[in-house]
Structure formats: C-alpha cells, structure tokens
C-alpha cells in the first residue's frame, strides 16, 4: 500500500515522503491517526505542487537572510550595562539586549536565533552568532560598555 506521510514517522520516513507500508498498518493506524493519506494520483499531484511552492518560499527566505547577512558585515554593536569597578556586570547581557540593539540599527532578528559562545558577564568585546537561516550564519561583534 502506497501512502503519503503528513508528518515525520519514526523508522518510516519524513513529512511528504511517499512510502510503501503493509495495508493493515496504513489502514488501521497511519491514516486514522492523521499521520498519512492514501497516495492516489490526485494526492501525488497536490504533493508535487506543495513541494514546489515550499521550495520557492524557502529560496526567498534564504535570499532575504543572505541580504541581511551582507548588510551585517562590518556592523559593531555597543551595549551598555551597569558594571562594578572591576568591570563585572550586574547580571549578564542577554540575547534580548542584542536583538534590541540590532533593531535600533534597522535589522529585525528574532532573539531565539542569537547565541553567544560564552557568558557575557564582563565589560569587553564579544561575538554574537546569528542563525538567520539553516544555511546562513553570521557573527556580529559587540562591545559591552559600562554605563
């Protein structure tokens, strides 16, 4: 029995894969639980069109991410934080502060896509890793200055 998976199924395949399964497994488990649909000719045509549109959208998202990455080259952020005499910050600089600093410069980056290589707890220079797309990653240097 040939079916189209609507979601990832462990040890069987990923979403939008066309796989062969035993008829009982398909009829009694996969199709009733909404994990798959029967692979008819019309369903295969719809799947091909959906895949084509998804690829077009992914290419557009990737191009936008590459354009943003090109604009971010050479940008250095300054982030102010309250610090003691020894240069230790009260608290730590987090991804929200970096996202806000980028927003002030006109770059809309989700804070969940920003990571640091180490904790930012002292005044100094650091690097933020921005994951704009699964294939587009950028490193943005930033300075933490005492307020």
N, CA, C and O atoms as a GROMACS GRO file, in nm:
protein
  588
    1UNK      N    1   0.085  -0.117   0.000
    1UNK     CA    2   0.000   0.000   0.000
    1UNK      C    3   0.091   0.124   0.000
    1UNK      O    4   0.183   0.135   0.081
    2UNK      N    5   0.063   0.215  -0.091
    2UNK     CA    6   0.143   0.336  -0.103
    2UNK      C    7   0.071   0.451  -0.034
    2UNK      O    8  -0.047   0.476  -0.058
    3UNK      N    9   0.145   0.523   0.056
    3UNK     CA   10   0.086   0.635   0.129
    3UNK      C   11   0.179   0.755   0.125
    3UNK      O   12   0.298   0.742   0.096
    4UNK      N   13   0.123   0.872   0.153
    4UNK     CA   14   0.200   0.996   0.165
    4UNK      C   15   0.197   1.037   0.311
    4UNK      O   16   0.090   1.052   0.370
    5UNK      N   17   0.314   1.055   0.371
    5UNK     CA   18   0.322   1.092   0.512
    5UNK      C   19   0.292   1.241   0.529
    5UNK      O   20   0.347   1.325   0.458
    6UNK      N   21   0.206   1.272   0.625
    6UNK     CA   22   0.172   1.411   0.653
    6UNK      C   23   0.260   1.470   0.763
    6UNK      O   24   0.260   1.591   0.786
    7UNK      N   25   0.335   1.384   0.832
    7UNK     CA   26   0.429   1.426   0.936
    7UNK      C   27   0.539   1.322   0.947
    7UNK      O   28   0.528   1.214   0.890
    8UNK      N   29   0.645   1.354   1.020
    8UNK     CA   30   0.755   1.259   1.037
    8UNK      C   31   0.706   1.139   1.118
    8UNK      O   32   0.641   1.154   1.221
    9UNK      N   33   0.739   1.020   1.070
    9UNK     CA   34   0.705   0.897   1.142
    9UNK      C   35   0.835   0.822   1.166
    9UNK      O   36   0.909   0.791   1.073
   10UNK      N   37   0.862   0.793   1.292
   10UNK     CA   38   0.986   0.728   1.331
   10UNK      C   39   1.002   0.593   1.259
   10UNK      O   40   0.908   0.514   1.253
   11UNK      N   41   1.120   0.570   1.207
   11UNK     CA   42   1.158   0.446   1.137
   11UNK      C   43   1.080   0.420   1.009
   11UNK      O   44   1.083   0.309   0.955
   12UNK      N   45   1.009   0.525   0.960
   12UNK     CA   46   0.934   0.506   0.836
   12UNK      C   47   0.970   0.612   0.732
   12UNK      O   48   0.998   0.580   0.617
   13UNK      N   49   0.968   0.738   0.773
   13UNK     CA   50   1.002   0.844   0.679
   13UNK      C   51   0.970   0.981   0.735
   13UNK      O   52   0.923   0.996   0.848
   14UNK      N   53   0.996   1.082   0.652
   14UNK     CA   54   0.972   1.219   0.692
   14UNK      C   55   0.848   1.272   0.622
   14UNK      O   56   0.791   1.206   0.535
   15UNK      N   57   0.808   1.392   0.661
   15UNK     CA   58   0.689   1.455   0.604
   15UNK      C   59   0.703   1.465   0.452
   15UNK      O   60   0.811   1.494   0.400
   16UNK      N   61   0.594   1.442   0.383
   16UNK     CA   62   0.582   1.447   0.237
   16UNK      C   63   0.656   1.335   0.164
   16UNK      O   64   0.672   1.343   0.042
   17UNK      N   65   0.700   1.232   0.233
   17UNK     CA   66   0.759   1.116   0.167
   17UNK      C   67   0.648   1.022   0.121
   17UNK      O   68   0.545   1.009   0.187
   18UNK      N   69   0.670   0.959   0.008
   18UNK     CA   70   0.578   0.855  -0.040
   18UNK      C   71   0.644   0.722  -0.007
   18UNK      O   72   0.753   0.692  -0.056
   19UNK      N   73   0.576   0.642   0.077
   19UNK     CA   74   0.635   0.516   0.122
   19UNK      C   75   0.536   0.401   0.104
   19UNK      O   76   0.415   0.421   0.095
   20UNK      N   77   0.591   0.281   0.098
   20UNK     CA   78   0.510   0.160   0.091
   20UNK      C   79   0.504   0.098   0.229
   20UNK      O   80   0.607   0.078   0.293
   21UNK      N   81   0.383   0.067   0.274
   21UNK     CA   82   0.364   0.002   0.403
   21UNK      C   83   0.268  -0.115   0.384
   21UNK      O   84   0.202  -0.127   0.281
   22UNK      N   85   0.261  -0.200   0.484
   22UNK     CA   86   0.164  -0.308   0.479
   22UNK      C   87   0.024  -0.249   0.490
   22UNK      O   88   0.003  -0.151   0.562
   23UNK      N   89  -0.072  -0.306   0.419
   23UNK     CA   90  -0.207  -0.249   0.417
   23UNK      C   91  -0.271  -0.231   0.555
   23UNK      O   92  -0.339  -0.132   0.578
   24UNK      N   93  -0.250  -0.325   0.644
   24UNK     CA   94  -0.310  -0.314   0.777
   24UNK      C   95  -0.253  -0.197   0.855
   24UNK      O   96  -0.327  -0.126   0.923
   25UNK      N   97  -0.122  -0.176   0.847
   25UNK     CA   98  -0.056  -0.065   0.917
   25UNK      C   99  -0.108   0.069   0.864
   25UNK      O  100  -0.133   0.161   0.941
   26UNK      N  101  -0.123   0.078   0.733
   26UNK     CA  102  -0.172   0.202   0.673
   26UNK      C  103  -0.317   0.230   0.706
   26UNK      O  104  -0.351   0.339   0.751
   27UNK      N  105  -0.405   0.130   0.684
   27UNK     CA  106  -0.549   0.147   0.704
   27UNK      C  107  -0.587   0.160   0.851
   27UNK      O  108  -0.674   0.240   0.885
   28UNK      N  109  -0.523   0.083   0.937
   28UNK     CA  110  -0.565   0.076   1.077
   28UNK      C  111  -0.492   0.172   1.170
   28UNK      O  112  -0.540   0.199   1.280
   29UNK      N  113  -0.376   0.225   1.127
   29UNK     CA  114  -0.302   0.313   1.218
   29UNK      C  115  -0.268   0.447   1.155
   29UNK      O  116  -0.310   0.551   1.206
   30UNK      N  117  -0.193   0.447   1.046
   30UNK     CA  118  -0.142   0.574   0.992
   30UNK      C  119  -0.252   0.667   0.941
   30UNK      O  120  -0.252   0.786   0.974
   31UNK      N  121  -0.344   0.616   0.862
   31UNK     CA  122  -0.448   0.701   0.805
   31UNK      C  123  -0.548   0.747   0.913
   31UNK      O  124  -0.580   0.866   0.916
   32UNK      N  125  -0.598   0.660   1.002
   32UNK     CA  126  -0.693   0.708   1.104
   32UNK      C  127  -0.634   0.808   1.203
   32UNK      O  128  -0.705   0.894   1.254
   33UNK      N  129  -0.503   0.797   1.231
   33UNK     CA  130  -0.441   0.890   1.326
   33UNK      C  131  -0.398   1.020   1.259
   33UNK      O  132  -0.344   1.108   1.326
   34UNK      N  133  -0.419   1.032   1.128
   34UNK     CA  134  -0.387   1.155   1.057
   34UNK      C  135  -0.240   1.171   1.024
   34UNK      O  136  -0.196   1.281   0.990
   35UNK      N  137  -0.163   1.066   1.032
   35UNK     CA  138  -0.021   1.073   1.002
   35UNK      C  139   0.008   1.052   0.854
   35UNK      O  140   0.118   1.081   0.808
   36UNK      N  141  -0.092   1.003   0.779
   36UNK     CA  142  -0.070   0.975   0.637
   36UNK      C  143  -0.202   0.982   0.562
   36UNK      O  144  -0.310   0.978   0.621
   37UNK      N  145  -0.190   0.993   0.429
   37UNK     CA  146  -0.306   0.984   0.341
   37UNK      C  147  -0.272   0.884   0.232
   37UNK      O  148  -0.155   0.855   0.205
   38UNK      N  149  -0.375   0.832   0.169
   38UNK     CA  150  -0.357   0.736   0.061
   38UNK      C  151  -0.293   0.806  -0.059
   38UNK      O  152  -0.333   0.918  -0.093
   39UNK      N  153  -0.195   0.744  -0.123
   39UNK     CA  154  -0.120   0.805  -0.233
   39UNK      C  155  -0.191   0.780  -0.365
   39UNK      O  156  -0.149   0.696  -0.444
   40UNK      N  157  -0.300   0.855  -0.389
   40UNK     CA  158  -0.369   0.848  -0.518
   40UNK      C  159  -0.299   0.941  -0.615
   40UNK      O  160  -0.211   1.018  -0.577
   41UNK      N  161  -0.340   0.935  -0.743
   41UNK     CA  162  -0.277   1.020  -0.844
   41UNK      C  163  -0.301   1.168  -0.812
   41UNK      O  164  -0.210   1.249  -0.824
   42UNK      N  165  -0.423   1.202  -0.770
   42UNK     CA  166  -0.452   1.343  -0.739
   42UNK      C  167  -0.374   1.389  -0.616
   42UNK      O  168  -0.328   1.503  -0.612
   43UNK      N  169  -0.359   1.301  -0.516
   43UNK     CA  170  -0.283   1.337  -0.396
   43UNK      C  171  -0.136   1.358  -0.431
   43UNK      O  172  -0.070   1.444  -0.373
   44UNK      N  173  -0.084   1.279  -0.525
   44UNK     CA  174   0.055   1.294  -0.566
   44UNK      C  175   0.076   1.427  -0.640
   44UNK      O  176   0.180   1.491  -0.623
   45UNK      N  177  -0.022   1.467  -0.720
   45UNK     CA  178  -0.012   1.595  -0.791
   45UNK      C  179  -0.016   1.712  -0.692
   45UNK      O  180   0.060   1.808  -0.706
   46UNK      N  181  -0.105   1.704  -0.594
   46UNK     CA  182  -0.113   1.808  -0.491
   46UNK      C  183   0.017   1.815  -0.413
   46UNK      O  184   0.067   1.924  -0.384
   47UNK      N  185   0.073   1.699  -0.380
   47UNK     CA  186   0.200   1.694  -0.307
   47UNK      C  187   0.312   1.759  -0.389
   47UNK      O  188   0.391   1.836  -0.335
   48UNK      N  189   0.319   1.728  -0.517
   48UNK     CA  190   0.423   1.786  -0.603
   48UNK      C  191   0.410   1.939  -0.608
   48UNK      O  192   0.511   2.010  -0.602
   49UNK      N  193   0.288   1.989  -0.618
   49UNK     CA  194   0.266   2.134  -0.621
   49UNK      C  195   0.304   2.198  -0.487
   49UNK      O  196   0.365   2.305  -0.484
   50UNK      N  197   0.267   2.133  -0.377
   50UNK     CA  198   0.302   2.186  -0.244
   50UNK      C  199   0.453   2.190  -0.223
   50UNK      O  200   0.505   2.287  -0.168
   51UNK      N  201   0.522   2.088  -0.267
   51UNK     CA  202   0.668   2.084  -0.254
   51UNK      C  203   0.731   2.195  -0.338
   51UNK      O  204   0.826   2.261  -0.295
   52UNK      N  205   0.677   2.215  -0.458
   52UNK     CA  206   0.728   2.320  -0.546
   52UNK      C  207   0.711   2.458  -0.483
   52UNK      O  208   0.803   2.540  -0.486
   53UNK      N  209   0.595   2.485  -0.425
   53UNK     CA  210   0.569   2.613  -0.360
   53UNK      C  211   0.655   2.630  -0.235
   53UNK      O  212   0.705   2.740  -0.209
   54UNK      N  213   0.674   2.524  -0.159
   54UNK     CA  214   0.756   2.531  -0.039
   54UNK      C  215   0.901   2.562  -0.074
   54UNK      O  216   0.967   2.638  -0.004
   55UNK      N  217   0.951   2.503  -0.182
   55UNK     CA  218   1.088   2.531  -0.225
   55UNK      C  219   1.102   2.677  -0.266
   55UNK      O  220   1.204   2.740  -0.237
   56UNK      N  221   1.003   2.730  -0.334
   56UNK     CA  222   1.006   2.870  -0.376
   56UNK      C  223   1.011   2.962  -0.253
   56UNK      O  224   1.088   3.058  -0.250
   57UNK      N  225   0.928   2.931  -0.152
   57UNK     CA  226   0.926   3.012  -0.029
   57UNK      C  227   1.060   3.001   0.044
   57UNK      O  228   1.110   3.102   0.094
   58UNK      N  229   1.117   2.882   0.051
   58UNK     CA  230   1.244   2.864   0.119
   58UNK      C  231   1.357   2.938   0.049
   58UNK      O  232   1.445   2.994   0.115
   59UNK      N  233   1.354   2.941  -0.083
   59UNK     CA  234   1.455   3.016  -0.158
   59UNK      C  235   1.444   3.164  -0.129
   59UNK      O  236   1.546   3.232  -0.114
   60UNK      N  237   1.322   3.216  -0.121
   60UNK     CA  238   1.301   3.357  -0.091
   60UNK      C  239   1.350   3.390   0.050
   60UNK      O  240   1.416   3.492   0.069
   61UNK      N  241   1.319   3.306   0.146
   61UNK     CA  242   1.363   3.327   0.284
   61UNK      C  243   1.516   3.324   0.290
   61UNK      O  244   1.577   3.405   0.361
   62UNK      N  245   1.578   3.231   0.217
   62UNK     CA  246   1.723   3.221   0.216
   62UNK      C  247   1.786   3.345   0.153
   62UNK      O  248   1.887   3.395   0.203
   63UNK      N  249   1.728   3.395   0.044
   63UNK     CA  250   1.782   3.516  -0.020
   63UNK      C  251   1.771   3.636   0.073
   63UNK      O  252   1.863   3.717   0.080
   64UNK      N  253   1.659   3.648   0.145
   64UNK     CA  254   1.643   3.757   0.241
   64UNK      C  255   1.747   3.747   0.352
   64UNK      O  256   1.804   3.848   0.395
   65UNK      N  257   1.772   3.624   0.399
   65UNK     CA  258   1.871   3.604   0.505
   65UNK      C  259   2.011   3.639   0.454
   65UNK      O  260   2.090   3.698   0.528
   66UNK      N  261   2.043   3.603   0.331
   66UNK     CA  262   2.174   3.635   0.276
   66UNK      C  263   2.191   3.786   0.259
   66UNK      O  264   2.300   3.839   0.280
   67UNK      N  265   2.084   3.855   0.220
   67UNK     CA  266   2.090   4.001   0.206
   67UNK      C  267   2.113   4.066   0.342
   67UNK      O  268   2.193   4.160   0.353
   68UNK      N  269   2.044   4.019   0.443
   68UNK     CA  270   2.064   4.071   0.579
   68UNK      C  271   2.205   4.043   0.627
   68UNK      O  272   2.267   4.128   0.690
   69UNK      N  273   2.256   3.924   0.598
   69UNK     CA  274   2.392   3.888   0.639
   69UNK      C  275   2.494   3.979   0.573
   69UNK      O  276   2.591   4.020   0.636
   70UNK      N  277   2.472   4.012   0.446
   70UNK     CA  278   2.564   4.102   0.376
   70UNK      C  279   2.563   4.241   0.438
   70UNK      O  280   2.667   4.306   0.449
   71UNK      N  281   2.445   4.288   0.479
   71UNK     CA  282   2.434   4.420   0.543
   71UNK      C  283   2.497   4.421   0.682
   71UNK      O  284   2.548   4.524   0.726
   72UNK      N  285   2.495   4.307   0.750
   72UNK     CA  286   2.550   4.299   0.886
   72UNK      C  287   2.702   4.292   0.889
   72UNK      O  288   2.763   4.309   0.995
   73UNK      N  289   2.766   4.268   0.774
   73UNK     CA  290   2.912   4.264   0.770
   73UNK      C  291   2.966   4.401   0.809
   73UNK      O  292   2.925   4.503   0.753
   74UNK      N  293   3.056   4.404   0.902
   74UNK     CA  294   3.118   4.529   0.943
   74UNK      C  295   3.041   4.607   1.049
   74UNK      O  296   3.085   4.714   1.091
   75UNK      N  297   2.926   4.555   1.093
   75UNK     CA  298   2.847   4.622   1.196
   75UNK      C  299   2.900   4.580   1.333
   75UNK      O  300   2.919   4.461   1.360
   76UNK      N  301   2.923   4.678   1.419
   76UNK     CA  302   2.963   4.651   1.557
   76UNK      C  303   2.863   4.717   1.649
   76UNK      O  304   2.832   4.836   1.634
   77UNK      N  305   2.813   4.642   1.743
   77UNK     CA  306   2.712   4.693   1.836
   77UNK      C  307   2.778   4.740   1.965
   77UNK      O  308   2.880   4.686   2.006
   78UNK      N  309   2.718   4.840   2.029
   78UNK     CA  310   2.759   4.884   2.162
   78UNK      C  311   2.641   4.864   2.256
   78UNK      O  312   2.532   4.917   2.233
   79UNK      N  313   2.663   4.788   2.360
   79UNK     CA  314   2.557   4.759   2.455
   79UNK      C  315   2.601   4.808   2.593
   79UNK      O  316   2.707   4.769   2.642
   80UNK      N  317   2.521   4.893   2.652
   80UNK     CA  318   2.552   4.947   2.784
   80UNK      C  319   2.496   4.859   2.893
   80UNK      O  320   2.386   4.804   2.881
   81UNK      N  321   2.573   4.846   3.001
   81UNK     CA  322   2.529   4.767   3.115
   81UNK      C  323   2.590   4.824   3.242
   81UNK      O  324   2.701   4.878   3.240
   82UNK      N  325   2.518   4.813   3.351
   82UNK     CA  326   2.571   4.859   3.478
   82UNK      C  327   2.680   4.762   3.522
   82UNK      O  328   2.662   4.640   3.522
   83UNK      N  329   2.794   4.820   3.560
   83UNK     CA  330   2.908   4.736   3.597
   83UNK      C  331   2.976   4.793   3.721
   83UNK      O  332   2.967   4.912   3.750
   84UNK      N  333   3.043   4.706   3.793
   84UNK     CA  334   3.118   4.747   3.911
   84UNK      C  335   3.256   4.800   3.870
   84UNK      O  336   3.288   4.806   3.751
   85UNK      N  337   3.336   4.836   3.969
   85UNK     CA  338   3.469   4.892   3.942
   85UNK      C  339   3.562   4.791   3.877
   85UNK      O  340   3.652   4.828   3.801
   86UNK      N  341   3.542   4.664   3.906
   86UNK     CA  342   3.630   4.560   3.849
   86UNK      C  343   3.591   4.524   3.706
   86UNK      O  344   3.661   4.445   3.642
   87UNK      N  345   3.482   4.581   3.652
   87UNK     CA  346   3.439   4.551   3.516
   87UNK      C  347   3.337   4.440   3.508
   87UNK      O  348   3.295   4.403   3.399
   88UNK      N  349   3.297   4.385   3.621
   88UNK     CA  350   3.196   4.279   3.623
   88UNK      C  351   3.057   4.342   3.613
   88UNK      O  352   3.027   4.438   3.685
   89UNK      N  353   2.975   4.289   3.525
   89UNK     CA  354   2.841   4.342   3.502
   89UNK      C  355   2.747   4.288   3.611
   89UNK      O  356   2.760   4.174   3.655
   90UNK      N  357   2.654   4.373   3.652
   90UNK     CA  358   2.548   4.327   3.743
   90UNK      C  359   2.447   4.251   3.659
   90UNK      O  360   2.369   4.311   3.585
   91UNK      N  361   2.448   4.119   3.669
   91UNK     CA  362   2.364   4.036   3.583
   91UNK      C  363   2.447   3.989   3.465
   91UNK      O  364   2.564   3.954   3.480
   92UNK      N  365   2.386   3.988   3.347
   92UNK     CA  366   2.456   3.948   3.224
   92UNK      C  367   2.385   4.009   3.104
   92UNK      O  368   2.267   4.042   3.110
   93UNK      N  369   2.458   4.023   2.996
   93UNK     CA  370   2.398   4.069   2.872
   93UNK      C  371   2.332   3.946   2.808
   93UNK      O  372   2.392   3.839   2.800
   94UNK      N  373   2.208   3.964   2.763
   94UNK     CA  374   2.138   3.850   2.705
   94UNK      C  375   2.099   3.879   2.560
   94UNK      O  376   2.128   3.986   2.506
   95UNK      N  377   2.035   3.781   2.499
   95UNK     CA  378   2.002   3.792   2.357
   95UNK      C  379   1.898   3.900   2.330
   95UNK      O  380   1.894   3.957   2.221
   96UNK      N  381   1.814   3.930   2.428
   96UNK     CA  382   1.713   4.034   2.410
   96UNK      C  383   1.781   4.169   2.388
   96UNK      O  384   1.739   4.247   2.302
   97UNK      N  385   1.885   4.198   2.465
   97UNK     CA  386   1.956   4.324   2.451
   97UNK      C  387   2.025   4.334   2.314
   97UNK      O  388   2.026   4.441   2.254
   98UNK      N  389   2.081   4.225   2.267
   98UNK     CA  390   2.146   4.225   2.136
   98UNK      C  391   2.040   4.244   2.026
   98UNK      O  392   2.062   4.319   1.931
   99UNK      N  393   1.925   4.177   2.040
   99UNK     CA  394   1.817   4.192   1.941
   99UNK      C  395   1.766   4.336   1.939
   99UNK      O  396   1.737   4.390   1.832
  100UNK      N  397   1.754   4.400   2.056
  100UNK     CA  398   1.711   4.540   2.062
  100UNK      C  399   1.812   4.632   1.996
  100UNK      O  400   1.775   4.726   1.926
  101UNK      N  401   1.941   4.607   2.019
  101UNK     CA  402   2.046   4.689   1.958
  101UNK      C  403   2.043   4.674   1.805
  101UNK      O  404   2.063   4.772   1.733
  102UNK      N  405   2.017   4.553   1.756
  102UNK     CA  406   2.006   4.531   1.612
  102UNK      C  407   1.882   4.600   1.556
  102UNK      O  408   1.883   4.653   1.445
  103UNK      N  409   1.774   4.599   1.634
  103UNK     CA  410   1.650   4.662   1.590
  103UNK      C  411   1.668   4.813   1.575
  103UNK      O  412   1.611   4.874   1.484
  104UNK      N  413   1.747   4.874   1.665
  104UNK     CA  414   1.774   5.018   1.656
  104UNK      C  415   1.850   5.052   1.528
  104UNK      O  416   1.836   5.163   1.476
  105UNK      N  417   1.929   4.957   1.478
  105UNK     CA  418   2.003   4.978   1.354
  105UNK      C  419   1.922   4.940   1.230
  105UNK      O  420   1.968   4.957   1.118
  106UNK      N  421   1.800   4.888   1.252
  106UNK     CA  422   1.713   4.855   1.140
  106UNK      C  423   1.714   4.709   1.098
  106UNK      O  424   1.665   4.677   0.990
  107UNK      N  425   1.767   4.620   1.180
  107UNK     CA  426   1.770   4.478   1.148
  107UNK      C  427   1.672   4.405   1.240
  107UNK      O  428   1.683   4.414   1.362
  108UNK      N  429   1.578   4.335   1.181
  108UNK     CA  430   1.479   4.260   1.258
  108UNK      C  431   1.527   4.116   1.270
  108UNK      O  432   1.514   4.037   1.176
  109UNK      N  433   1.582   4.081   1.388
  109UNK     CA  434   1.633   3.946   1.412
  109UNK      C  435   1.566   3.892   1.537
  109UNK      O  436   1.564   3.958   1.641
  110UNK      N  437   1.513   3.772   1.527
  110UNK     CA  438   1.448   3.709   1.641
  110UNK      C  439   1.552   3.674   1.747
  110UNK      O  440   1.658   3.620   1.714
  111UNK      N  441   1.524   3.703   1.871
  111UNK     CA  442   1.621   3.680   1.978
  111UNK      C  443   1.655   3.532   1.996
  111UNK      O  444   1.762   3.498   2.045
  112UNK      N  445   1.565   3.444   1.957
  112UNK     CA  446   1.591   3.300   1.970
  112UNK      C  447   1.694   3.251   1.869
  112UNK      O  448   1.744   3.139   1.880
  113UNK      N  449   1.725   3.333   1.770
  113UNK     CA  450   1.824   3.296   1.669
  113UNK      C  451   1.963   3.352   1.701
  113UNK      O  452   2.055   3.342   1.620
  114UNK      N  453   1.977   3.410   1.820
  114UNK     CA  454   2.105   3.468   1.862
  114UNK      C  455   2.164   3.381   1.972
  114UNK      O  456   2.096   3.343   2.066
  115UNK      N  457   2.293   3.350   1.958
  115UNK     CA  458   2.363   3.273   2.061
  115UNK      C  459   2.498   3.337   2.089
  115UNK      O  460   2.551   3.412   2.007
  116UNK      N  461   2.552   3.307   2.206
  116UNK     CA  462   2.684   3.353   2.245
  116UNK      C  463   2.774   3.232   2.265
  116UNK      O  464   2.726   3.124   2.301
  117UNK      N  465   2.903   3.250   2.241
  117UNK     CA  466   2.996   3.141   2.263
  117UNK      C  467   3.027   3.124   2.412
  117UNK      O  468   3.056   3.014   2.458
  118UNK      N  469   3.020   3.235   2.486
  118UNK     CA  470   3.043   3.228   2.630
  118UNK      C  471   2.950   3.327   2.698
  118UNK      O  472   2.892   3.414   2.632
  119UNK      N  473   2.936   3.316   2.829
  119UNK     CA  474   2.851   3.409   2.904
  119UNK      C  475   2.911   3.548   2.900
  119UNK      O  476   3.032   3.566   2.907
  120UNK      N  477   2.824   3.647   2.887
  120UNK     CA  478   2.867   3.786   2.879
  120UNK      C  479   2.845   3.849   3.016
  120UNK      O  480   2.738   3.901   3.047
  121UNK      N  481   2.950   3.844   3.099
  121UNK     CA  482   2.938   3.893   3.236
  121UNK      C  483   3.040   4.000   3.271
  121UNK      O  484   3.043   4.048   3.384
  122UNK      N  485   3.124   4.037   3.175
  122UNK     CA  486   3.225   4.139   3.199
  122UNK      C  487   3.221   4.242   3.087
  122UNK      O  488   3.172   4.214   2.977
  123UNK      N  489   3.272   4.362   3.115
  123UNK     CA  490   3.285   4.465   3.013
  123UNK      C  491   3.393   4.418   2.915
  123UNK      O  492   3.497   4.368   2.956
  124UNK      N  493   3.368   4.436   2.785
  124UNK     CA  494   3.468   4.395   2.686
  124UNK      C  495   3.405   4.368   2.551
  124UNK      O  496   3.292   4.409   2.524
  125UNK      N  497   3.480   4.299   2.466
  125UNK     CA  498   3.436   4.268   2.331
  125UNK      C  499   3.393   4.122   2.323
  125UNK      O  500   3.460   4.033   2.376
  126UNK      N  501   3.281   4.099   2.256
  126UNK     CA  502   3.226   3.964   2.242
  126UNK      C  503   3.175   3.947   2.099
  126UNK      O  504   3.174   4.041   2.020
  127UNK      N  505   3.133   3.824   2.069
  127UNK     CA  506   3.078   3.793   1.937
  127UNK      C  507   2.943   3.725   1.956
  127UNK      O  508   2.930   3.631   2.035
  128UNK      N  509   2.843   3.773   1.882
  128UNK     CA  510   2.710   3.710   1.882
  128UNK      C  511   2.695   3.632   1.752
  128UNK      O  512   2.725   3.684   1.644
  129UNK      N  513   2.648   3.509   1.762
  129UNK     CA  514   2.623   3.426   1.645
  129UNK      C  515   2.476   3.436   1.607
  129UNK      O  516   2.389   3.404   1.688
  130UNK      N  517   2.448   3.481   1.485
  130UNK     CA  518   2.311   3.494   1.437
  130UNK      C  519   2.283   3.383   1.337
  130UNK      O  520   2.352   3.371   1.236
  131UNK      N  521   2.181   3.303   1.364
  131UNK     CA  522   2.138   3.197   1.274
  131UNK      C  523   2.018   3.249   1.196
  131UNK      O  524   1.904   3.228   1.235
  132UNK      N  525   2.045   3.318   1.085
  132UNK     CA  526   1.938   3.379   1.007
  132UNK      C  527   1.859   3.275   0.928
  132UNK      O  528   1.740   3.294   0.901
  133UNK      N  529   1.925   3.167   0.890
  133UNK     CA  530   1.864   3.058   0.814
  133UNK      C  531   1.948   2.936   0.845
  133UNK      O  532   2.060   2.949   0.895
  134UNK      N  533   1.898   2.817   0.816
  134UNK     CA  534   1.976   2.698   0.849
  134UNK      C  535   2.107   2.692   0.772
  134UNK      O  536   2.199   2.622   0.814
  135UNK      N  537   2.118   2.765   0.660
  135UNK     CA  538   2.242   2.767   0.584
  135UNK      C  539   2.314   2.901   0.591
  135UNK      O  540   2.425   2.914   0.540
  136UNK      N  541   2.253   3.002   0.656
  136UNK     CA  542   2.312   3.136   0.662
  136UNK      C  543   2.336   3.172   0.809
  136UNK      O  544   2.242   3.192   0.886
  137UNK      N  545   2.463   3.180   0.844
  137UNK     CA  546   2.501   3.216   0.980
  137UNK      C  547   2.598   3.334   0.975
  137UNK      O  548   2.685   3.340   0.888
  138UNK      N  549   2.583   3.427   1.070
  138UNK     CA  550   2.666   3.547   1.071
  138UNK      C  551   2.716   3.570   1.212
  138UNK      O  552   2.646   3.544   1.310
  139UNK      N  553   2.839   3.619   1.223
  139UNK     CA  554   2.894   3.658   1.352
  139UNK      C  555   2.900   3.809   1.358
  139UNK      O  556   2.960   3.874   1.272
  140UNK      N  557   2.838   3.866   1.462
  140UNK     CA  558   2.835   4.010   1.479
  140UNK      C  559   2.910   4.044   1.608
  140UNK      O  560   2.871   4.000   1.715
  141UNK      N  561   3.017   4.123   1.597
  141UNK     CA  562   3.089   4.163   1.718
  141UNK      C  563   3.011   4.272   1.793
  141UNK      O  564   2.944   4.355   1.732
  142UNK      N  565   3.021   4.269   1.925
  142UNK     CA  566   2.959   4.374   2.005
  142UNK      C  567   3.044   4.404   2.126
  142UNK      O  568   3.112   4.317   2.181
  143UNK      N  569   3.039   4.530   2.166
  143UNK     CA  570   3.114   4.578   2.283
  143UNK      C  571   3.018   4.600   2.398
  143UNK      O  572   2.911   4.660   2.382
  144UNK      N  573   3.056   4.553   2.513
  144UNK     CA  574   2.980   4.580   2.634
  144UNK      C  575   3.053   4.692   2.706
  144UNK      O  576   3.170   4.678   2.743
  145UNK      N  577   2.982   4.804   2.727
  145UNK     CA  578   3.042   4.920   2.792
  145UNK      C  579   2.969   4.948   2.923
  145UNK      O  580   2.849   4.922   2.936
  146UNK      N  581   3.043   5.001   3.020
  146UNK     CA  582   2.983   5.033   3.149
  146UNK      C  583   2.905   5.163   3.138
  146UNK      O  584   2.951   5.259   3.076
  147UNK      N  585   2.788   5.165   3.198
  147UNK     CA  586   2.705   5.286   3.196
  147UNK      C  587   2.740   5.375   3.313
  147UNK      O  588   2.680   5.482   3.329
   0.00000   0.00000   0.00000
